[in-house]
Each structure stands twice: as structure tokens, then as C-alpha cells.
């Protein structure tokens, strides 16, 4: 089936080729091109002269071959702007039309799909980046996530959805892939089964996913996946794009009505049969050796093996760093890269000596929890963006470093350039989304502050909207918060629950 999918995608590139040629020669309008290119994982950038391409990495897995493809492609085309996304993909930016087409075609030879990377399609299926190696996990969900991803790709040509569909898995309470807040989510249980969540999502009018079932055997996951698709096809809003995401079905049908609609579709697909799933476990067989510790070195559940975390500042890795990383791990047995939903890369299955070498070549990344903050690509590049989230991120990092704020006194913050939540601002302890603030009847660059969000299982909540803050004031606000928390002798995570009103008082002068 996978070979059939790849051949279908190759054949389909002819349509993309023609549309891209017409757009970049000025013969097609941007809106018309966007309606075509999005389905191929590409959008033109704000200036209209160049474009981006999104490389899907199912379940966040980036093998050495896939990493090599990214590195070699970046070198061949002089690509210096790359972005790790909150859907565990990697975007290549500032491409010509010819480059977009050439890379899309070549990527297929490495098992990398761009088809469905944007537009009204099933998006990259997400999984926890440390699944299979994480201490305290229930079990490895990667094989299931990959199977669901392959299935959704296989039906891409058979369905026409109102909007995109995002699917996530969880294997641990930290819920790094936001499984309970996705259009469809699978949460692994200790007994080897899954709880299923549906019709959740961030962005305007966010909603938590509804729990649809408990204790579902892994063999039935494709039935639930198809039932989700069929429910969306039957009850999604094709008339109003702004209300077409699955979360609006909760509102349109009511929670009980949605549960009933889903149950009917599930019963139908089960009656039809043919979607029983059997996966093969992928245990780590490598023997660990040595001992090492460090801020970015994480012991795996396999003795003597380690994962090294690398968070490029702003989620934008340097080409040279990725090249050095590829060259370093190329001959390391069983080592691979995993992409997380916060823009962090994890290089897993390293022994102590290998972990030390990987740590050295990734030294240009974030060094503190705050520097691990999440930011979308921002309005300097994105057509839809209202504000330059990357610029704000770097201004804040600079201010916090200059002020000497200790690690932990500020949380990982989440910055989106607009309300769409590409920076997942609604589940951050502190989050910001871009917009404007009217001052003396003039619109000025601003970000709305969100406080107290969380994606942790059992503690999921969207942050409170505290209102807009002028962009230029945000670095000073964060420095003041960091100094206040540091003076308490606590971390921000420890401090916030008992000091929400203190934080509100700190924020008020900056919001006024």
C-alpha cells in the first residue's frame, strides 16, 4: 500500500507543477494557488516571491536517511531558513517554485511525504518524541501512530473534508503531542489499550476533546480513525470555513448529539470490517554503556542509553548544526532523531560516549527552560500572521539573558503570530498571540496574554485571556516576572498556583 501511495503522489505532482509554474510566473492569483498548493504541503510566503515546503515526519520520526535528505537538500539549494513545527514536521523556507517541485519529488524517494501537509487534509500524525525509550511511559505508541498515519494517507484521495484533521498519541502524563486536545487523540493505558478523544482543538473557540471510549484495543484504532473521518464528512461545516474544524461539531450537535453521531459511524465501519490493525513492536535492542549527565542528557528506560535534547532557538535549526549532527550520528548504531511538538529535537539511543559527542555539536541551542519557548514562524514569513513572533521570541531571550534571570524562574512560553495557535499559546503557562492594541486611536503591534494553560493529562486547561500587551513591553514584563519568582526561591511552576493574583498585579501596568 505504501508504494501505491507514493506512486499516486508522484502522478499527482503534475497538477502541482502546473499550478506552481503559473503562480510564480504571475499567471495565477495567490488565493487560487493557495487552494491547490496547500494540499501539497506548500504555501507562498508573505512577499509572494518565494514559498515554503512542509516535510511530514510521521510520529515525529526522523531517521538518519531523512535527516540526510534535509541536510543535503539544504546544501544543494542554499536553504538557510528551516522551521520545526508544532505538528512535528520540518518546513523549508524561501524556496523558488522550481525548488519546491524538485524537493517534493525527491522527498518521496526517502519516504517523506509533502502531500496533505496543508489544506483540508489529514495532517502529520503526532506521537510523543520519546515513545519507546521514556521512563514512566505506558508503552511505545509509535507503531500505532505510524499505522494510523499510513491509513490516512491511503484514503486522502477518497475523502473531501471541510477542514484539516489533526491526530495525536500520548504515552505519558506530560501529553507532549496534545492527544486530548486534537481532532482525534489516542491515550495509551497501562493495560495496553487506548482511551479515545475526539473533536478537540486549539485556535479560535478552542475545545477539549470529548472522551469517546475507554480501553480500546490497539487492533481497533483504524475503526475509530475511520469513524472520526466519516463523522467529520457527515457533520462538518462545508458552508462556513471559520467554523469548519471538528471542534465546532461539539457546538452544532451538542456533546450528546456528537457522541451519538460518532457511535453511529463507528458501528457502521465495524460492521463493514476490514480495518483490523496488527503492529509489530520495535524494541530497542542496543546495549548501553557508560554514564553521563547533563541538562540536555536524558536517561532512557534502557540502561546505559541516553537521549540528547536539542532545541534550536525559535525552533529554527542552523544548516551547519544539522549537518554536523548528521555527520556525528551517521555511524552510530540505532540512533535516530525524534521531533517534538515544541520544536525540540531528541537524538535517542546514544550510549554515554555518543551522547557526549551529540551534546557537543548541538551546543548552539536553548540552555534554559525559558529558551525552550515555542514560537511559530511569524508574520515576517507567514501570509496569515499578524505579528512577527520570532522577533518577539528573540527579543525576550535577549532581555532575560541580560537580566540574569535564573533557569526555572520563567516557564516555557508559547508565542503565536495570530489567533490560530500555531505556537500553541493556549496551553502554555504563559502564552501570547499576535494582534493589535489601540492606543490614542492608533493600532499598535501587540500580543494578547494567556495565563495558566496546560496539556498535562488530567490537568488540561486553556489559559485565561488577560488582554493585549504592547509588543515592546513584553520583554520587560517577563524580566519583572522572572525577578519576582527568583526572589521567592521557587520555580515558576511552583510559584504560579499560589500567586495568580500576584502575577495579575505584575501584568496590569503592562496591559494598561
C-alpha positions as CSV (number, residue, x, y, z in Angstrom):
1,X,0.0,0.0,0.0
2,X,2.8,2.4,0.8
3,X,4.3,2.0,-2.7
4,X,0.9,2.6,-4.2
5,X,0.5,5.8,-2.2
6,X,3.9,7.1,-3.3
7,X,3.1,6.4,-6.9
8,X,-0.2,8.2,-6.6
9,X,1.6,11.2,-5.1
10,X,4.2,11.2,-7.9
11,X,1.4,11.2,-10.5
12,X,-0.4,14.0,-8.7
13,X,2.6,16.2,-8.8
14,X,1.8,17.1,-12.4
15,X,-1.1,19.2,-11.2
16,X,1.1,20.9,-8.6
17,X,3.8,21.5,-11.2
18,X,1.5,23.4,-13.5
19,X,-0.1,25.5,-10.7
20,X,3.3,26.4,-9.3
21,X,4.6,27.4,-12.7
22,X,1.5,29.6,-13.3
23,X,1.7,31.2,-9.8
24,X,5.4,32.0,-9.8
25,X,5.2,33.5,-13.3
26,X,2.4,35.7,-12.2
27,X,-0.4,33.9,-14.2
28,X,-2.3,32.7,-11.2
29,X,-3.7,34.6,-8.2
30,X,-2.4,33.8,-4.7
31,X,-5.8,32.7,-3.4
32,X,-6.3,30.2,-6.2
33,X,-2.8,28.9,-5.8
34,X,-3.2,28.5,-2.1
35,X,-6.2,26.3,-2.6
36,X,-4.0,24.0,-4.7
37,X,-0.6,24.3,-3.1
38,X,-1.7,23.7,0.5
39,X,-2.7,20.2,-0.4
40,X,0.9,19.6,-1.4
41,X,2.4,21.0,1.8
42,X,3.4,24.3,0.3
43,X,2.3,27.9,0.7
44,X,3.7,31.1,-0.8
45,X,5.3,33.4,1.7
46,X,4.3,36.9,2.6
47,X,6.3,38.6,-0.1
48,X,4.7,36.4,-2.7
49,X,8.1,35.8,-4.4
50,X,9.2,32.7,-2.6
51,X,7.4,29.7,-0.9
52,X,7.8,27.1,1.8
53,X,7.5,23.3,1.8
54,X,6.4,21.2,4.7
55,X,8.0,17.8,5.1
56,X,5.9,15.4,7.1
57,X,7.7,13.2,9.6
58,X,5.1,10.7,10.7
59,X,5.1,10.2,14.5
60,X,7.9,12.7,14.7
61,X,10.5,10.1,13.5
62,X,13.4,11.4,11.5
63,X,15.7,8.6,10.5
64,X,19.3,9.2,9.5
65,X,18.2,8.9,5.9
66,X,15.5,11.5,6.3
67,X,17.9,13.8,8.2
68,X,20.5,13.3,5.5
69,X,17.9,14.3,2.9
70,X,17.1,17.5,4.7
71,X,20.8,18.3,5.1
72,X,21.8,17.5,1.6
73,X,18.8,19.4,0.2
74,X,19.6,22.4,2.3
75,X,23.1,22.4,1.0
76,X,22.2,21.8,-2.6
77,X,19.7,24.7,-2.7
78,X,21.3,27.1,-0.2
79,X,18.5,26.8,2.2
80,X,19.3,28.6,5.5
81,X,15.8,29.0,6.9
82,X,14.2,25.9,8.4
83,X,11.5,25.6,11.0
84,X,10.5,22.8,13.3
85,X,6.7,22.9,13.7
86,X,4.3,22.1,16.5
87,X,3.0,19.3,14.3
88,X,6.4,17.5,14.3
89,X,7.2,18.4,10.7
90,X,10.1,20.5,9.3
91,X,9.5,23.4,7.0
92,X,11.9,24.6,4.3
93,X,11.6,28.3,3.6
94,X,12.5,30.9,0.9
95,X,12.2,28.5,-2.0
96,X,11.6,29.2,-5.7
97,X,8.8,27.4,-7.4
98,X,11.3,25.1,-9.2
99,X,12.9,24.2,-5.9
100,X,9.6,23.4,-4.3
101,X,8.7,20.9,-7.1
102,X,12.1,19.3,-7.2
103,X,12.3,18.8,-3.4
104,X,8.7,17.5,-3.3
105,X,9.6,14.8,-5.9
106,X,12.9,13.8,-4.4
107,X,11.5,13.6,-0.9
108,X,9.4,10.6,-1.9
109,X,12.5,8.5,-2.5
110,X,13.2,8.9,1.2
111,X,9.7,8.1,2.4
112,X,9.0,11.7,3.1
113,X,5.5,13.0,2.1
114,X,4.5,16.5,1.4
115,X,1.0,15.6,0.1
116,X,-1.6,16.6,2.6
117,X,0.9,18.7,4.6
118,X,-1.5,21.6,4.3
119,X,-5.0,22.3,3.1
120,X,-8.2,20.4,4.1
121,X,-6.5,17.0,4.6
122,X,-5.3,14.7,7.4
123,X,-2.1,16.2,8.7
124,X,1.0,14.7,10.2
125,X,0.1,12.1,12.8
126,X,1.9,13.1,16.0
127,X,3.4,10.9,18.7
128,X,5.5,11.6,21.9
129,X,9.1,12.1,20.8
130,X,10.5,9.8,23.4
131,X,8.0,7.0,22.9
132,X,9.6,3.6,23.4
133,X,12.5,5.0,25.4
134,X,10.8,7.2,28.0
135,X,11.0,6.2,31.7
136,X,7.5,6.0,33.2
137,X,5.7,5.6,29.8
138,X,2.8,3.2,29.4
139,X,4.0,1.6,26.3
140,X,5.5,2.5,22.9
141,X,2.8,4.1,20.7
142,X,5.0,4.8,17.7
143,X,4.0,1.7,15.7
144,X,0.3,2.6,16.1
145,X,0.9,6.2,15.2
146,X,2.7,5.2,12.0
147,X,-0.1,2.8,11.1
148,X,-2.7,5.5,11.5
149,X,-0.6,7.9,9.5
150,X,-0.3,5.4,6.6
151,X,-4.0,4.7,6.7
152,X,-4.9,8.4,6.5
153,X,-2.5,8.9,3.6
154,X,-4.1,5.9,1.8
155,X,-7.6,7.4,1.9
156,X,-6.5,11.0,1.1
157,X,-7.9,10.8,-2.5
158,X,-11.2,9.2,-1.3
159,X,-12.4,12.0,1.0
160,X,-13.1,15.7,0.9
161,X,-13.1,17.1,4.4
162,X,-14.4,20.6,5.4
163,X,-11.0,21.4,7.0
164,X,-7.8,19.7,8.3
165,X,-7.7,16.8,10.7
166,X,-5.0,16.5,13.4
167,X,-4.3,13.3,15.2
168,X,-2.1,12.8,18.3
169,X,-1.0,10.0,20.6
170,X,0.0,10.1,24.3
171,X,2.2,7.6,26.2
172,X,2.9,9.6,29.4
173,X,1.0,12.1,31.6
174,X,3.0,15.0,30.0
175,X,0.9,14.6,26.9
176,X,3.5,16.3,24.7
177,X,1.6,15.7,21.5
178,X,-1.6,17.1,23.0
179,X,-3.6,14.0,22.3
180,X,-6.6,15.1,24.4
181,X,-6.9,18.4,22.6
182,X,-6.7,17.1,19.0
183,X,-9.4,16.4,16.4
184,X,-8.6,12.8,17.3
185,X,-6.4,11.5,20.1
186,X,-5.3,8.2,21.5
187,X,-4.1,7.9,25.0
188,X,-2.2,4.7,25.9
189,X,-3.2,2.9,29.1
190,X,-1.2,0.7,31.4
191,X,-3.2,-2.3,30.3
192,X,-2.0,-1.9,26.7
193,X,-5.2,-0.4,25.4
194,X,-6.2,3.2,24.5
195,X,-8.7,5.9,25.6
196,X,-10.0,7.8,22.6
197,X,-10.7,11.5,22.4
198,X,-12.4,13.4,19.6
199,X,-13.4,16.9,18.3
200,X,-10.9,18.9,20.3
201,X,-8.7,21.7,19.0
202,X,-6.9,25.0,19.7
203,X,-7.2,28.3,17.9
204,X,-10.4,30.5,17.9
205,X,-13.1,29.0,20.2
206,X,-10.9,26.1,21.5
207,X,-12.4,23.0,23.0
208,X,-11.0,20.0,24.8
209,X,-11.6,16.7,23.1
210,X,-14.5,14.6,24.2
211,X,-13.7,11.1,25.6
212,X,-15.4,8.8,23.2
213,X,-14.2,5.4,24.5
214,X,-12.0,3.7,27.2
215,X,-9.9,0.6,27.0
216,X,-9.9,0.3,23.2
217,X,-7.7,-2.5,21.9
218,X,-4.9,-1.3,19.6
219,X,-6.4,-3.6,16.9
220,X,-9.4,-1.3,16.6
221,X,-7.7,2.0,16.2
222,X,-8.3,2.2,12.4
223,X,-12.0,1.8,13.0
224,X,-12.0,4.8,15.3
225,X,-9.9,6.7,12.8
226,X,-12.4,6.0,10.0
227,X,-15.3,6.8,12.3
228,X,-13.8,10.2,13.0
229,X,-13.3,10.8,9.3
230,X,-16.8,9.7,8.4
231,X,-18.4,11.8,11.3
232,X,-16.5,14.9,10.0
233,X,-17.6,14.2,6.4
234,X,-21.2,13.9,7.5
235,X,-21.5,16.7,10.1
236,X,-18.6,19.1,9.4
237,X,-19.5,22.6,8.2
238,X,-18.8,23.0,4.5
239,X,-20.5,26.4,4.3
240,X,-18.6,28.5,6.9
241,X,-14.8,27.9,6.8
242,X,-14.3,29.7,10.0
243,X,-16.5,27.1,11.8
244,X,-15.4,24.1,9.9
245,X,-12.9,22.4,12.3
246,X,-14.1,19.3,14.2
247,X,-14.4,21.2,17.5
248,X,-17.4,23.1,16.1
249,X,-19.3,19.8,15.8
250,X,-19.5,19.8,19.6
251,X,-21.3,23.1,19.4
252,X,-23.5,22.3,16.4
253,X,-24.6,18.8,17.6
254,X,-24.2,19.2,21.4
255,X,-21.9,16.8,23.3
256,X,-24.5,14.1,23.5
257,X,-25.5,14.5,19.8
258,X,-21.9,14.4,18.7
259,X,-21.3,11.2,20.8
260,X,-24.3,9.6,19.1
261,X,-23.2,10.6,15.6
262,X,-19.7,9.2,16.2
263,X,-21.1,6.0,17.7
264,X,-23.3,5.5,14.6
265,X,-20.3,5.9,12.2
266,X,-18.2,3.6,14.4
267,X,-20.9,0.9,14.3
268,X,-21.1,1.2,10.6
269,X,-17.3,0.9,9.9
270,X,-17.1,-2.0,12.4
271,X,-19.9,-3.8,10.6
272,X,-18.1,-3.3,7.3
273,X,-14.9,-4.7,8.8
274,X,-11.5,-4.9,7.1
275,X,-9.7,-2.4,9.3
276,X,-8.2,-4.7,12.0
277,X,-4.8,-3.5,12.9
278,X,-1.8,-5.6,13.8
279,X,1.5,-3.8,14.5
280,X,5.0,-5.1,15.2
281,X,6.7,-3.9,18.3
282,X,10.0,-2.1,17.7
283,X,12.0,-2.7,20.9
284,X,15.4,-1.1,21.4
285,X,18.0,-3.9,21.3
286,X,21.1,-1.8,21.5
287,X,23.3,-2.4,24.6
288,X,24.0,0.7,26.6
289,X,27.4,1.6,28.1
290,X,28.9,4.3,30.2
291,X,27.4,7.0,32.4
292,X,26.9,10.7,31.7
293,X,24.7,13.5,33.0
294,X,23.8,17.0,31.9
295,X,20.9,19.4,31.4
296,X,20.2,18.1,27.9
297,X,21.0,14.5,28.5
298,X,18.1,12.3,29.4
299,X,18.5,8.7,30.7
300,X,16.3,6.3,28.7
301,X,14.5,3.4,30.3
302,X,17.1,1.2,28.6
303,X,20.1,1.1,31.0
304,X,23.2,2.9,29.7
305,X,21.3,4.6,26.8
306,X,20.5,8.3,26.6
307,X,18.5,10.8,24.6
308,X,20.0,14.2,24.0
309,X,17.6,17.1,23.6
310,X,18.3,19.9,21.2
311,X,16.0,22.9,21.0
312,X,17.3,25.3,18.3
313,X,16.4,28.9,19.3
314,X,13.0,29.7,18.0
315,X,12.7,26.2,16.6
316,X,14.8,27.2,13.7
317,X,17.9,25.0,13.3
318,X,21.0,26.2,11.6
319,X,22.0,24.3,8.4
320,X,25.5,23.8,9.7
321,X,24.3,22.3,13.0
322,X,22.1,19.8,11.3
323,X,25.0,18.9,9.0
324,X,27.3,18.4,12.0
325,X,24.6,16.4,13.7
326,X,24.1,14.1,10.7
327,X,27.8,13.6,10.3
328,X,28.1,12.8,14.0
329,X,25.4,10.2,14.3
330,X,25.7,8.6,10.8
331,X,27.7,5.6,12.1
332,X,26.0,5.3,15.5
333,X,24.0,2.1,15.8
334,X,20.2,2.5,16.3
335,X,20.5,6.3,16.8
336,X,17.7,8.4,15.3
337,X,16.1,11.8,15.7
338,X,12.7,12.5,17.0
339,X,10.8,15.8,16.6
340,X,8.7,17.1,19.5
341,X,5.7,19.4,19.3
342,X,7.6,22.2,21.0
343,X,10.3,22.5,18.4
344,X,12.7,20.3,20.3
345,X,14.7,17.5,18.6
346,X,15.6,14.4,20.6
347,X,18.5,12.3,19.5
348,X,17.8,8.9,21.0
349,X,19.6,5.6,21.7
350,X,23.0,7.1,22.4
351,X,25.5,5.4,24.7
352,X,27.4,7.8,27.1
353,X,30.2,8.5,24.6
354,X,27.8,9.1,21.8
355,X,25.6,11.4,23.9
356,X,28.7,13.5,24.8
357,X,29.5,13.9,21.1
358,X,25.9,14.8,20.2
359,X,25.7,17.3,23.0
360,X,28.9,19.0,21.7
361,X,27.6,19.5,18.2
362,X,24.2,20.8,19.3
363,X,25.6,23.4,21.8
364,X,24.0,26.4,19.9
365,X,20.5,25.5,21.2
366,X,18.5,26.6,24.2
367,X,20.2,26.3,27.5
368,X,17.3,27.1,29.9
369,X,13.6,26.2,30.2
370,X,12.6,29.7,29.1
371,X,14.8,29.5,26.0
372,X,12.9,26.3,25.1
373,X,9.9,28.5,24.4
374,X,7.7,27.8,21.4
375,X,7.2,30.3,18.5
376,X,5.6,29.9,15.1
377,X,7.4,31.2,12.0
378,X,5.7,34.6,12.4
379,X,4.4,37.4,10.1
380,X,7.7,38.2,8.5
381,X,7.2,35.0,6.5
382,X,3.7,33.7,7.0
383,X,0.8,35.1,4.9
384,X,-1.7,34.7,7.8
385,X,0.5,36.1,10.6
386,X,-0.4,39.3,12.3
387,X,2.8,39.8,14.3
388,X,6.4,38.6,14.0
389,X,6.5,36.0,16.7
390,X,10.1,35.1,16.0
391,X,11.3,38.7,16.6
392,X,9.4,38.8,19.9
393,X,10.9,35.4,21.0
394,X,14.5,36.6,20.3
395,X,13.9,40.0,22.0
396,X,12.6,38.2,25.1
397,X,15.5,35.7,25.2
398,X,18.0,38.6,24.9
399,X,16.3,40.6,27.7
400,X,16.1,37.6,30.0
401,X,19.7,36.7,29.4
402,X,20.8,40.3,30.0
403,X,18.9,40.5,33.3
404,X,20.5,37.3,34.5
405,X,17.2,35.5,35.3
406,X,18.0,32.1,36.7
407,X,16.8,28.9,34.9
408,X,13.3,27.9,36.1
409,X,12.2,31.4,37.2
410,X,10.4,31.7,33.9
411,X,8.4,28.9,32.2
412,X,8.5,27.8,28.6
413,X,6.2,30.4,26.9
414,X,4.2,29.8,23.7
415,X,4.0,32.5,21.0
416,X,1.7,32.5,18.1
417,X,1.8,35.3,15.5
418,X,-2.0,35.2,15.2
419,X,-5.0,33.6,17.0
420,X,-4.6,30.3,15.0
421,X,-2.4,28.8,17.8
422,X,0.4,27.6,15.6
423,X,2.6,28.4,18.6
424,X,0.1,26.5,20.9
425,X,-0.3,29.6,23.0
426,X,-3.5,28.4,24.7
427,X,-1.8,25.5,26.6
428,X,1.2,27.4,27.8
429,X,1.7,28.5,31.4
430,X,2.3,31.9,29.7
431,X,1.2,32.3,26.1
432,X,0.9,35.2,23.6
433,X,-1.0,35.6,20.3
434,X,-0.4,38.4,17.9
435,X,-2.7,41.2,17.1
436,X,-3.0,45.0,17.7
437,X,-3.8,47.3,20.6
438,X,-5.5,50.6,20.1
439,X,-3.6,53.4,21.8
440,X,-4.8,57.1,21.3
441,X,-6.9,55.8,18.4
442,X,-3.9,54.2,16.7
443,X,-3.4,50.5,16.2
444,X,0.0,49.4,17.6
445,X,1.8,46.0,17.5
446,X,0.6,43.9,20.4
447,X,0.2,40.3,21.7
448,X,-2.7,39.0,23.8
449,X,-1.5,37.4,27.1
450,X,-2.8,34.0,28.1
451,X,-2.1,32.6,31.5
452,X,-2.3,29.2,33.2
453,X,-2.7,26.8,30.2
454,X,-1.7,23.1,30.5
455,X,-1.8,20.0,28.3
456,X,-0.9,17.6,31.2
457,X,-3.3,14.6,31.3
458,X,-6.0,15.2,33.9
459,X,-5.0,18.9,34.1
460,X,-5.8,20.1,30.6
461,X,-7.0,23.7,30.5
462,X,-6.8,26.7,28.2
463,X,-5.0,29.7,29.6
464,X,-7.1,32.7,30.7
465,X,-7.1,35.6,28.3
466,X,-5.8,38.6,30.2
467,X,-5.9,41.0,27.2
468,X,-3.4,42.7,24.8
469,X,0.0,43.9,25.8
470,X,2.1,46.2,23.5
471,X,4.9,44.1,21.9
472,X,7.6,46.4,23.1
473,X,6.6,45.9,26.7
474,X,6.6,42.1,26.8
475,X,10.4,41.6,27.4
476,X,10.3,44.0,30.4
477,X,7.2,42.2,31.7
478,X,8.9,38.8,31.5
479,X,12.0,40.1,33.2
480,X,10.0,41.6,36.1
481,X,8.1,38.3,36.5
482,X,11.4,36.4,36.4
483,X,13.0,38.6,39.1
484,X,9.9,38.2,41.3
485,X,9.8,34.5,41.0
486,X,13.6,34.2,41.5
487,X,13.3,36.2,44.7
488,X,10.8,33.7,46.1
489,X,13.3,30.9,45.8
490,X,10.8,28.9,43.8
491,X,10.5,27.9,40.2
492,X,7.7,29.4,38.1
493,X,5.8,26.1,38.2
494,X,5.9,26.1,42.0
495,X,5.1,29.8,42.3
496,X,2.2,30.3,40.0
497,X,-0.6,28.2,41.7
498,X,-0.5,30.3,44.8
499,X,0.4,33.6,43.2
500,X,-2.0,34.0,40.3
501,X,-3.3,37.3,41.7
502,X,0.3,38.5,42.3
503,X,1.0,37.8,38.6
504,X,-2.1,39.7,37.6
505,X,-0.9,42.7,39.6
506,X,2.5,42.5,37.9
507,X,0.9,42.3,34.5
508,X,-1.7,45.0,34.9
509,X,0.6,48.0,34.3
510,X,1.9,46.4,31.1
511,X,-1.7,45.6,29.9
512,X,-3.0,49.1,30.7
